[in-house]
Amino acid sequence: MNKEKKVVPRFIPSMFASKSFVLIFSVLVLFASCVSNKKYIYLQDKGNVKLDSNGVMPVVSYDYKLQKGDVLYISLTTDDEKLNRIFIPSGAGGIQIQQNQNVSGSLLYFIGFTVDANGEIEFPYLGKIKVSELEVSKAKIAVESELRKYFKIFYLQVKLAEFKFSVLGYVNRPGQFFFQQNKVSIFEAISMAGELQGMSKKMEIQLYRQYPDGIKLHKIDLTDRSIISSPLFYIQPNDLVYVVPLKARSLGDMSNLQSSFGVVAPLLGTLLLVLNTYILVKNL
């Protein structure tokens, strides 16, 4: 009788304590998994996405307005080659840019038309033309109106010479990037930087945007699908995207913590089950 009384108190607490630990541990693993999904998955439907009658998500139109310091590439074609050369500027060292020649990088600074501190560009013979706070298409109209004073038939091209932005912080390839196209989305910008690192804060991407009166900070949630309909969806020239880490980063290098936890948890649960079975068999 004394032997049985010693076995029962020792067996039951150990067995139930182990099972309770397994249950609590499993709940914690499940909870951690759910939280990580909310923090790491892009473009989740959080119930605030508006669709039209065809199930299409509207996108805010891209309407970048020229600012001081922007560089425009402008070319003019008429039936008079001598007049054409007047509107094709020479670069440093006497470099002459020909029609349809691809140009990029710092050379555009020398052969383009820079918007000055007054928001104007200066043309040979035409003088200064106000273009700041205008979209590129409307800046072209402004230049055309001046050219019509001299030409009846001509072909004019006006383009933003450099589309550059920077991506810093917890990305795999930070740096400054150049595009030669009209618009770039926030996701294209991030892909150029080699994707975000594992412990980056996708729910609070910092976007520093230049405005005529200064720089403003915007915060973007990449896990929310409604970003597609936001005016912040498209990057603008001279934008700075800064990616901050999750708070857990302050504890050390934890970029692989979640994946390691997911592998160890099932193994630990199996080990505890085997331990329970061993205790049960030993005390029978």
C-alpha positions in Angstrom: 0.0 0.0 0.0 2.8 2.4 0.9 4.5 1.7 -2.5 1.3 2.4 -4.4 0.7 5.7 -2.6 4.3 6.8 -3.6 3.7 5.9 -7.3 0.4 7.7 -7.9 1.4 11.2 -6.7 4.7 11.0 -8.5 3.3 9.7 -11.9 0.1 11.8 -12.2 1.7 15.3 -11.7 4.6 14.6 -14.0 2.4 13.2 -16.8 -0.2 16.0 -16.6 2.5 18.7 -16.2 4.2 17.5 -19.3 0.9 17.4 -21.3 0.0 20.8 -20.1 3.4 22.1 -21.2 2.9 20.6 -24.7 -0.6 22.1 -25.0 0.6 25.6 -23.9 3.7 25.3 -26.2 1.5 24.3 -29.2 -0.8 27.3 -28.6 2.1 29.6 -28.5 3.5 28.2 -31.8 0.1 28.7 -33.4 -0.2 32.2 -32.1 3.3 33.2 -33.2 2.5 31.8 -36.7 -0.7 33.9 -37.0 1.1 37.1 -35.9 4.0 36.5 -38.3 1.5 36.2 -41.3 0.1 39.6 -40.5 3.6 41.1 -40.4 5.2 39.4 -43.3 2.7 38.8 -46.1 2.3 41.5 -48.8 -1.0 42.9 -50.0 -3.4 41.3 -47.6 -7.1 42.0 -47.9 -7.8 43.9 -44.7 -11.4 44.7 -45.6 -10.7 48.3 -46.8 -10.2 47.6 -50.5 -12.8 49.1 -52.8 -13.6 47.4 -56.2 -15.6 48.7 -59.1 -18.5 46.8 -60.6 -16.1 44.7 -62.6 -14.1 43.7 -59.6 -11.2 45.9 -60.6 -9.2 47.8 -58.0 -8.8 51.5 -59.0 -5.3 53.0 -59.2 -4.6 56.6 -58.5 -3.3 58.4 -61.6 0.3 59.3 -61.7 0.7 63.1 -62.1 4.2 64.1 -61.0 4.7 67.8 -61.2 8.1 69.3 -62.1 10.1 70.8 -59.4 13.2 73.0 -59.0 16.3 71.0 -59.8 14.6 68.5 -62.2 16.3 68.0 -65.6 14.3 67.8 -68.8 15.5 66.2 -72.0 14.1 68.2 -74.9 14.6 67.8 -78.6 13.3 69.7 -81.6 12.9 68.5 -85.2 12.1 70.8 -88.1 12.9 71.0 -91.8 15.9 73.2 -91.1 18.9 71.3 -89.7 20.7 74.4 -88.6 17.8 75.4 -86.4 17.6 71.9 -85.0 21.2 72.1 -83.8 20.3 75.1 -81.7 18.0 73.0 -79.6 20.4 70.1 -79.2 22.8 71.3 -76.4 26.5 70.4 -76.2 27.8 68.6 -73.2 31.0 69.0 -71.3 34.1 68.9 -73.4 32.3 69.7 -76.6 30.3 66.5 -76.7 27.5 66.9 -79.2 24.3 64.8 -78.7 22.7 63.6 -81.9 19.0 62.9 -82.5 17.9 59.4 -81.3 21.1 58.8 -79.4 20.6 57.1 -76.0 21.9 59.1 -73.1 21.9 58.4 -69.4 23.7 59.1 -66.1 25.6 62.2 -65.4 25.7 63.2 -69.1 22.0 64.1 -68.9 22.9 66.8 -66.4 25.0 68.6 -69.0 22.8 68.2 -72.1 19.4 68.6 -70.4 17.5 71.7 -69.4 17.5 72.1 -65.6 14.6 73.8 -63.8 16.2 76.7 -62.0 15.4 78.2 -58.6 12.5 80.2 -60.2 11.0 77.1 -61.7 12.0 78.0 -65.3 14.1 76.5 -68.1 16.1 78.7 -70.4 16.0 78.1 -74.2 18.2 79.6 -76.9 16.2 82.5 -78.6 13.0 81.6 -76.7 14.3 82.8 -73.3 12.9 81.5 -70.0 9.8 79.3 -69.8 7.9 78.5 -66.6 7.5 74.8 -66.1 7.6 74.1 -62.3 4.3 72.7 -60.9 3.4 71.4 -64.3 3.2 67.8 -65.5 5.6 66.9 -68.2 2.8 66.8 -70.8 1.7 70.3 -69.8 5.3 71.5 -69.8 5.6 70.3 -73.4 2.5 72.4 -74.3 4.1 75.5 -72.7 7.3 75.0 -74.8 5.2 74.4 -77.9 3.3 77.6 -77.5 6.6 79.5 -77.6 7.9 77.6 -80.6 4.8 78.4 -82.7 6.0 81.9 -82.8 8.9 80.8 -85.0 7.8 77.5 -86.6 4.7 76.3 -88.3 5.7 72.6 -88.5 7.9 71.0 -86.0 8.2 67.9 -83.8 9.0 68.4 -80.1 9.9 65.8 -77.4 9.9 66.7 -73.7 10.9 64.0 -71.2 12.1 63.8 -67.6 15.7 63.1 -68.1 16.5 61.4 -64.9 14.1 59.4 -62.7 16.2 58.5 -59.6 15.3 57.4 -56.1 17.1 55.8 -53.1 16.3 52.8 -51.0 18.1 52.4 -47.6 17.8 50.3 -44.5 16.9 46.6 -44.2 17.0 45.7 -47.8 19.4 43.3 -49.5 20.9 45.8 -52.0 20.5 49.4 -50.7 21.5 52.3 -53.0 20.4 54.9 -55.5 18.6 53.7 -58.6 17.8 55.2 -62.0 14.8 54.5 -64.2 14.1 55.7 -67.7 10.3 55.3 -67.7 7.3 57.3 -66.7 6.4 55.6 -63.4 7.7 53.1 -60.9 5.6 51.4 -58.1 6.8 51.0 -54.6 7.1 47.2 -55.2 9.3 47.8 -58.3 11.5 50.1 -56.2 11.9 47.4 -53.5 12.6 44.7 -56.1 15.4 46.9 -57.5 16.9 46.9 -54.0 16.9 43.1 -53.8 13.8 42.7 -51.7 13.4 43.4 -48.0 15.3 41.5 -45.3 13.5 39.0 -43.1 13.1 41.2 -40.1 12.2 44.4 -41.9 9.0 46.3 -40.8 6.7 45.8 -43.9 3.8 47.5 -42.1 5.7 50.8 -41.6 7.9 51.6 -44.6 9.2 55.2 -44.4 8.9 57.3 -47.6 10.5 60.7 -47.7 9.1 62.8 -50.5 10.2 66.1 -51.8 7.6 68.9 -52.2 8.1 72.5 -53.3 8.1 73.7 -49.7 10.2 70.9 -48.3 10.3 67.2 -47.5 7.5 65.2 -46.0 7.5 61.8 -44.3 4.9 59.2 -45.3 4.4 55.8 -43.8 3.4 52.9 -46.1 1.9 49.5 -45.1 3.0 47.0 -47.7 0.9 44.3 -46.1 -2.3 46.2 -46.9 -3.7 45.7 -50.4 -5.3 49.1 -50.3 -1.9 50.6 -51.0 -2.6 50.0 -54.7 -5.2 52.7 -54.6 -3.1 55.1 -52.6 -1.3 58.1 -54.1 1.9 56.7 -52.5 1.8 53.6 -54.7 4.0 55.2 -57.3 7.5 56.4 -56.5 8.4 59.9 -57.6 11.7 61.3 -58.6 14.1 62.0 -55.7 12.0 59.8 -53.2 13.9 58.2 -50.4 12.5 54.8 -49.2 13.8 53.8 -45.8 13.1 50.3 -44.3 13.3 50.0 -40.6 13.7 46.7 -38.6 11.2 45.1 -36.3 11.8 45.7 -32.6 12.9 42.1 -32.2 16.1 43.1 -34.1 17.4 44.9 -31.0 17.8 41.5 -29.3 20.4 40.4 -31.9 20.4 38.7 -35.2 17.0 37.0 -35.3 16.3 36.9 -39.0 16.0 33.1 -38.9 14.2 32.9 -35.6 10.8 32.2 -36.9 11.9 29.4 -39.3 14.1 27.8 -36.6 11.2 28.0 -34.2 8.9 26.3 -36.7 11.4 23.4 -37.1 12.2 23.0 -33.4 8.6 23.1 -32.1 7.4 19.9 -33.7 10.6 18.1 -32.6 10.2 19.3 -29.0 6.5 18.2 -29.0 7.5 14.7 -30.2 10.2 14.5 -27.6 7.8 15.4 -24.8 5.3 12.8 -26.1 8.0 10.1 -26.0 8.9 11.2 -22.5 5.3 10.9 -21.4 5.1 7.4 -22.8 8.3 6.4 -21.1 7.0 7.8 -17.7 3.7 6.0 -18.2 5.4 2.6 -19.0 7.8 2.9 -16.2 5.2 3.6 -13.6 2.8 0.8 -14.6 
